[in-house]
Every structure is written in structure tokens, then in C-alpha cells.
Amino acid sequence: MTDEQCRNMIRAWIMGGVVADALGVPVEFQKREVLKKNPVLDIREYGSHNQPRGTWSDDSSMMLATLDTPLEVVGFCFM
């Protein structure tokens, strides 16, 4: 695998995590039975936390901050 392929894969993992977080924010804390009847098939808005479509949570914010500091210190950047 080339360095560029590796960077692209890592970017995809990060973006996948943030997108998954944004998909989950509107339905967080809902019961499984409710979600089985109304599965998440598209990005939603104003659900559990009354946030606009595409809002990610503190989970993504913490992941991005955690990734940022060591990369800056080591001098390696994925982006």
C-alpha cells in the first residue's frame, strides 16, 4: 500500500465515524423497538437533541481533537 492509499484509507475511517455519529445523533436514546419500526435510512434532523441535519456529537469532536494533537506533535498530517 502506498502512503497516499494509506492516507486515503485513514481519511475514510475518520469521515465514516463522523458520518455515523451524525446519523445517530437524532435517534440517540431511542428504544430498539422504535428504530425497528422506523429505521434510519437517511440523515435526519431535530431528533433527540433538537439539532439540525448533519450535526455530529461530542464523540466526533473528541475523536478529531484526539487525532489532531499527536499528529501535530509527531509532524505527520493525514489531510
N, C-alpha and C positions, 0 to 999 in steps of 0.2 A: 504494500500500500504506500502510495506517495504521501508526502507531507500535506499536499493540497487535499487529497482524498480524506486523510485523517482529520484535517481541519473542517472539511465539509460535513463529515460524519458527526463530529462533536457539536458543530452548529445545529445540525438537525436534531440531535438529542436534546439540546438546550431548548430549541424552539418547540419541539414536541412536548416537553414538560410544561412550558408556559402556556401553550395552546390547551393542553389537557386541563391545566389549572383553570383557565378561563372558561372552559366548558363546564367545569364542576362548580364554580362559584355560585351560579344562580340556583343550583339544586342541592347545595350543601345542607346537611342535616335532614334531608327528606328521607322518609322511610322507603325501604326497598320496594314494598308493595305499590307505593305511589309511582315510583320510577318504572316499575314493570308495566304499569298501565299507560304511562306517558314517558317513554324512553327519550333520552337526549340524543337527537339525530342531527341537530344543528345548534349553532351558538345561540344562547338565549340572553334575555336582559331582565332586569328588575325582579329577580327571584328572591332567594333567601336573604340577601344583603342589600337589596334595592340599588344595585349597581348597573350602569349601562353595559350594553353588549361589549364583550371583549375584555372586560376588566379582569385582571389577574389578582391574586391574593398576596398576602404577606409571604406565603410559601415561595412563590416565584421571586418576589423581591429579595428574600433572604438567600435563595439559591444564587441569584445573579450577583449579589454583594459578596457572597462567599467565594464565588468563582473569580471575581474581579481582583481581590486583594492578592492572593497568591500569584496570579498571573502577572500582575504588575510588579511584584517583588522579584519574581524569577526573570522577568523581562521577556516573557513569551506571550504572544497575543493570538487568540483564535480568530479574532474578527478582522 
